[in-house]
């Protein structure tokens, strides 16, 4: 028996390309969501662990500038 070359119809080729495209889009979405979640966690940790202390910032400012220049609070 002689085998004939496999020929895909146009619809089959389009569906195959769409499956590959959908797979790559889902991979991109999952990596984006992971990156976004990690960024949000880092921002939350920094916000909680490094609170603003205006009195310390004012003393640093007054060491290097006049007290009038440091009256921003």
N, CA, C and O of each residue as an XYZ file, in Angstrom:
292
protein
N       0.844     -1.172      0.000
C       0.000      0.000      0.000
C       0.891      1.238      0.000
O       1.842      1.328      0.777
N       0.589      2.154     -0.843
C       1.348      3.387     -0.966
C       0.679      4.433     -0.090
O      -0.539      4.610     -0.136
N       1.474      5.117      0.697
C       0.885      6.139      1.555
C       0.899      7.486      0.838
O       1.863      7.844      0.162
N      -0.168      8.197      1.002
C      -0.286      9.523      0.398
C       0.158     10.554      1.424
O      -0.026     10.341      2.623
N       0.740     11.667      0.983
C       1.132     12.704      1.943
C      -0.095     13.275      2.644
O      -1.174     13.395      2.062
N       0.104     13.619      3.892
C      -0.984     14.167      4.695
C      -1.213     15.621      4.307
O      -0.303     16.449      4.367
N      -2.420     15.908      3.918
C      -2.762     17.280      3.555
C      -3.848     17.761      4.504
O      -4.916     17.157      4.607
N      -3.563     18.846      5.186
C      -4.547     19.424      6.093
C      -5.408     20.413      5.324
O      -4.925     21.165      4.478
N      -6.657     20.391      5.632
C      -7.533     21.370      5.001
C      -7.248     22.744      5.593
O      -6.594     22.855      6.630
N      -7.725     23.761      4.950
C      -7.510     25.130      5.415
C      -8.104     25.329      6.805
O      -7.495     25.970      7.661
N      -9.293     24.778      7.024
C      -9.944     24.924      8.332
C      -9.120     24.252      9.429
O      -9.006     24.785     10.532
N      -8.547     23.091      9.132
C      -7.724     22.393     10.130
C      -6.469     23.194     10.459
O      -6.065     23.273     11.618
N      -5.851     23.791      9.431
C      -4.652     24.582      9.675
C      -4.974     25.822     10.502
O      -4.201     26.196     11.384
N      -6.100     26.455     10.227
C      -6.498     27.643     10.995
C      -6.763     27.270     12.443
O      -6.363     27.988     13.359
N      -7.447     26.133     12.653
C      -7.729     25.705     14.028
C      -6.449     25.360     14.773
O      -6.331     25.633     15.968
N      -5.488     24.758     14.071
C      -4.213     24.433     14.692
C      -3.477     25.706     15.109
O      -2.922     25.766     16.206
N      -3.465     26.716     14.251
C      -2.817     27.981     14.586
C      -3.541     28.681     15.736
O      -2.898     29.298     16.586
N      -4.866     28.591     15.772
C      -5.617     29.210     16.866
C      -5.321     28.528     18.192
O      -5.260     29.195     19.225
N      -5.135     27.211     18.186
C      -4.806     26.507     19.417
C      -3.443     26.945     19.942
O      -3.270     27.147     21.144
N      -2.485     27.089     19.046
C      -1.150     27.545     19.448
C      -1.226     28.966     19.983
O      -0.599     29.285     20.993
N      -1.992     29.821     19.312
C      -2.151     31.208     19.747
C      -2.826     31.286     21.111
O      -2.395     32.053     21.972
N      -3.878     30.502     21.314
C      -4.566     30.503     22.606
C      -3.651     30.021     23.721
O      -3.699     30.547     24.832
N      -2.818     29.025     23.436
C      -1.896     28.512     24.439
C      -0.875     29.585     24.823
O      -0.574     29.762     26.004
N      -0.342     30.301     23.827
C       0.648     31.324     24.142
C       0.015     32.504     24.873
O       0.653     33.104     25.739
N      -1.225     32.844     24.539
C      -1.919     33.933     25.245
C      -2.180     33.538     26.696
O      -2.003     34.360     27.595
N      -2.592     32.306     26.939
C      -2.853     31.882     28.326
C      -1.556     31.847     29.130
O      -1.557     32.168     30.319
N      -0.437     31.455     28.488
C       0.859     31.494     29.182
C       1.221     32.924     29.551
O       1.697     33.177     30.657
N       1.001     33.854     28.641
C       1.295     35.263     28.886
C       0.423     35.811     30.009
O       0.907     36.549     30.867
N      -0.859     35.457     30.008
C      -1.762     35.932     31.054
C      -1.362     35.392     32.420
O      -1.410     36.122     33.409
N      -0.972     34.139     32.488
C      -0.593     33.579     33.785
C       0.693     34.217     34.302
O       0.815     34.469     35.501
N       1.651     34.481     33.419
C       2.885     35.125     33.886
C       2.621     36.578     34.277
O       3.228     37.079     35.223
N       1.717     37.265     33.557
C       1.380     38.645     33.921
C       0.683     38.688     35.264
O       0.980     39.556     36.085
N      -0.240     37.765     35.507
C      -0.956     37.773     36.785
C      -0.008     37.471     37.941
O      -0.154     38.031     39.027
N       0.963     36.588     37.713
C       1.942     36.285     38.756
C       2.820     37.505     39.034
O       3.105     37.813     40.191
N       3.247     38.195     37.984
C       4.067     39.398     38.151
C       3.288     40.484     38.870
O       3.826     41.154     39.752
N       2.023     40.665     38.501
C       1.181     41.673     39.143
C       0.989     41.347     40.622
O       1.055     42.238     41.469
N       0.751     40.073     40.933
C       0.547     39.672     42.332
C       1.812     39.906     43.150
O       1.735     40.382     44.283
N       2.973     39.578     42.593
C       4.228     39.796     43.316
C       4.477     41.286     43.540
O       4.941     41.679     44.610
N       4.179     42.105     42.559
C       4.332     43.554     42.712
C       3.410     44.099     43.786
O       3.807     44.947     44.585
N       2.188     43.613     43.803
C       1.218     44.066     44.807
C       1.652     43.641     46.208
O       1.510     44.415     47.155
N       2.171     42.440     46.353
C       2.651     41.973     47.660
C       3.828     42.827     48.119
O       3.883     43.237     49.278
N       4.776     43.100     47.210
C       5.939     43.926     47.583
C       5.519     45.326     47.998
O       6.023     45.858     48.987
N       4.607     45.922     47.257
C       4.123     47.261     47.594
C       3.416     47.261     48.953
O       3.592     48.188     49.743
N       2.636     46.246     49.220
C       1.941     46.151     50.508
C       2.928     46.008     51.664
O       2.770     46.646     52.705
N       3.934     45.176     51.479
C       4.934     44.974     52.534
C       5.686     46.269     52.807
O       5.909     46.623     53.965
N       6.072     46.968     51.770
C       6.792     48.234     51.947
C       5.904     49.254     52.639
O       6.368     49.985     53.514
N       4.638     49.314     52.260
C       3.712     50.268     52.874
C       3.519     49.981     54.359
O       3.414     50.910     55.160
N       3.473     48.722     54.729
C       3.242     48.359     56.131
C       4.519     48.482     56.962
O       4.476     48.981     58.087
N       5.639     48.038     56.427
C       6.867     47.986     57.214
C       7.656     49.289     57.239
O       8.489     49.473     58.127
N       7.427     50.186     56.312
C       8.186     51.435     56.264
C       7.201     52.605     56.351
O       6.938     53.273     55.351
N       6.658     52.852     57.547
C       5.726     53.971     57.671
C       6.470     55.309     57.606
O       7.662     55.388     57.903
N       5.759     56.328     57.222
C       6.366     57.659     57.126
C       6.502     58.254     58.530
O       5.566     58.207     59.328
N       7.655     58.804     58.812
C       7.915     59.425     60.110
C       8.355     60.870     59.855
O       9.547     61.129     59.691
N       7.419     61.799     59.821
C       7.757     63.177     59.468
C       8.746     63.835     60.421
O       9.554     64.660     59.995
N       8.695     63.484     61.711
C       9.618     64.121     62.659
C      11.068     63.723     62.380
O      11.971     64.549     62.517
N      11.297     62.485     61.997
C      12.655     62.070     61.637
C      13.105     62.727     60.337
O      14.260     63.131     60.204
N      12.183     62.829     59.379
C      12.527     63.473     58.117
C      12.809     64.959     58.326
O      13.677     65.530     57.665
N      12.079     65.579     59.241
C      12.303     66.994     59.516
C      13.675     67.218     60.143
O      14.359     68.185     59.807
N      14.078     66.343     61.041
C      15.393     66.527     61.659
C      16.515     66.327     60.642
O      17.541     67.005     60.709
N      16.331     65.419     59.720
C      17.326     65.238     58.663
C      17.375     66.479     57.784
O      18.453     66.933     57.401
N      16.213     67.023     57.468
C      16.152     68.219     56.626
C      16.825     69.403     57.310
O      17.554     70.166     56.677
N      16.572     69.548     58.615
C      17.134     70.687     59.336
C      18.645     70.582     59.511
O      19.308     71.594     59.739
N      19.193     69.389     59.409
C      20.649     69.242     59.465
C      21.307     69.846     58.232
O      22.426     70.354     58.304
N      20.615     69.791     57.112
C      21.216     70.215     55.846
C      20.644     71.530     55.306
O      21.235     72.139     54.415
N      19.509     71.968     55.833
C      18.864     73.186     55.320
C      18.380     74.047     56.477
O      18.456     73.636     57.635
N      17.890     75.227     56.172
C      17.328     76.087     57.215
C      15.972     75.551     57.639
O      15.349     74.768     56.922
N      15.520     75.980     58.811
C      14.234     75.485     59.329
C      13.062     75.998     58.483
O      12.014     75.355     58.428
N      13.230     77.142     57.828
C      12.179     77.674     56.969
C      12.000     76.775     55.729
O      10.878     76.555     55.273
N      13.087     76.275     55.208
C      12.997     75.400     54.027
C      12.370     74.056     54.362
O      11.847     73.374     53.481
N      12.423     73.676     55.629
C      11.899     72.364     56.037
C      10.461     72.414     56.551
O       9.947     71.396     57.014
N       9.813     73.546     56.484
C       8.434     73.645     56.989
C       7.442     73.234     55.918
O       6.726     74.072     55.369
N       7.400     71.975     55.628
C       6.468     71.476     54.629
C       5.349     70.655     55.262
O       4.391     70.281     54.584
N       5.467     70.373     56.561
C       4.426     69.590     57.214
C       3.493     70.514     57.920
O       2.532     70.063     58.543
